[in-house]
Structures are given as C-alpha cells and as structure tokens.
Amino acid sequence: MEDLKQVAARAALDFIKPGQVIGIGAGSTMAHLVNYLKEDATRWKHITTVTSSFNTRQLLLENGFVVKPISEVSKLDIYFDGCDQFDQHLNALKSGGGIHTHEKLLAAMADKFILVGDGSKYVAQLYTTFPVVIELIPESLPFVMQRIRDLFSLANPVLRLSNKKDGAVISENGNLLIDIWFRSFPPLDSLNQRLKDIPGILETSLFYQMAQVAIIAGKNGVEIIRRDPTYLI
Ligand SMILES: O=C(CO)[C@H](O)[C@H](O)COP(=O)(O)O
C-alpha cells in the first residue's frame, strides 16, 4: 500500500510534461517521485533532470535519466522538493539535509517551485522544532557565531558536527553549517536578510515565500495549495 509520501509524489506527476527540464530535491518523497517516473519510463524518458541532492542524483542515474549539473542550467520548468515543515504562506524550512544552498538555487531558477509532502509537514506557522541552518565560509565561524548571539539574544547557534567522522559537516561547497535554534522565530520576512547581511554567511535554510504550490497528501486525499490563489497551475 502507498504511504502518504508516495501519494504526494504520485500527484506531482500531473504537473510534468514530457520534454521538460525538471529539478528534483532531496529526501524519501523525492525518491518516490523518481520511482514513479521510472515506472512510466516510456512517457518520461525525454525529461531532463537536475538535482540538488547526491542521493537523488544516484537514483536518477541508476534509473537511466539524464541528469544535468546545476552549473549548466539557468532555468527549470519545475523544481519539486520536500521540506521539514511549511506554513500556510508556503514558507518552508529545509534544514535537515544541509544542502539548502543548492536547493534554493534550483527553487529560484524554476518557473514553478512545488513543495511535495505528507500532511505532517503542513503547520499553521513554522515551529522552532527545526533550526534555521546557515552555510558559512569556514574562516568566518567565530565571527558569525558571535554576531548571531549579539543579534538574536534567544538564539543558540550550534556548529553542525558529523556523526560518521570526527569534525564538522562540510557542505557540498566546502563550507560549514550552523544550526540556529531559536526559542521563537524573529519576524520571518526579514530573517533571511538579517542573516545574509552578516559577512561570511552564504545562504539560509528558510525558504521565505518561494514556493508557488504545495502538494499535500493526507488521510482524506491530495490537497493542492497555492500561495497566491490566482496563480494558474
Ligand atoms: O528538506 C529536505 C532536505 O533539506 C528534504 O526534502 C526533507 O528532509 C524531506 O524529506 P522526506 O521527503 O524524507 O520527508
């Protein structure tokens, strides 16, 4: 039997047209999407894919899809991705994977950025159960830590460490990651800019008003949510 992530992934197929350039993000929901594309390979063999994720790339290649490097693409028809959590305005936290810089790049270059997930991801407003993650250049670590503590008195910035090897997690760009644990979120509309104004910080895992559409699978079926109700899908 399909679980809800599979149901959401299957519903995503309705948005794709053969021949399109499709971005696919990270996580188990995106793996289900790749599997569904593979199941109907004759229909989907002519799509070109681009991905922010090492694991998704491996899966796409194993299943015979064309995968273009991000560095060769400036525009996508659609970017699909999961998230940790998103709210009614489709603001999303994409903190778990630590690959938000590439994810945000793909989201920004897509005509449509579509969040895909099961109903547990959809919350009235974002909770601080997930951190906001920042990617920063290694040299800036002590400065950025201090500046975050100065700017946000109730924030706890924690360097992300690897549990599979000694030392810090190194991003795909050779940088460090800091998980910023907020007791309550500062206003979301200015949070990205306040963080990115700190020299050394490259990008944050808060996707503020970026997604146009969300596909959510719940007990009562699939719901399609648009950030702007007049947006044509
Ligand atoms: O945001 C993400 C990575 O940063 C993933 O998309 C998110 O963790 C969703 O994973 P899953 O589909 O397994 O629930």
The ligand as an SDF file (V2000), in Angstrom:
LIG
                    3D

 14 13  0  0  0  0  0  0  0  0999 V2000
   14.3760   19.4670    3.0190 O   0  0  0  0  0  0  0  0  0  0  0  0
   14.9150   18.4240    2.8280 C   0  0  0  0  0  0  0  0  0  0  0  0
   16.3430   18.3030    2.9090 C   0  0  0  0  0  0  0  0  0  0  0  0
   16.8540   19.5270    3.2960 O   0  0  0  0  0  0  0  0  0  0  0  0
   14.1360   17.2060    2.4770 C   0  0  0  0  0  0  0  0  0  0  0  0
   13.4430   17.4990    1.3240 O   0  0  0  0  0  0  0  0  0  0  0  0
   13.2340   16.8930    3.6280 C   0  0  0  0  0  0  0  0  0  0  0  0
   14.0260   16.3900    4.6670 O   0  0  0  0  0  0  0  0  0  0  0  0
   12.1310   15.9370    3.2240 C   0  0  0  0  0  0  0  0  0  0  0  0
   12.4730   14.6100    3.4160 O   0  0  0  0  0  0  0  0  0  0  0  0
   11.3960   13.4520    3.3110 P   0  0  0  0  0  0  0  0  0  0  0  0
   10.7910   13.5210    1.9450 O   0  0  0  0  0  0  0  0  0  0  0  0
   12.2160   12.2010    3.5190 O   0  0  0  0  0  0  0  0  0  0  0  0
   10.3740   13.6520    4.3900 O   0  0  0  0  0  0  0  0  0  0  0  0
  1  2  2  0
  2  3  1  0
  2  5  1  0
  3  4  1  0
  5  6  1  0
  5  7  1  0
  7  8  1  0
  7  9  1  0
  9 10  1  0
 10 11  1  0
 11 12  2  0
 11 13  1  0
 11 14  1  0
M  END
$$$$
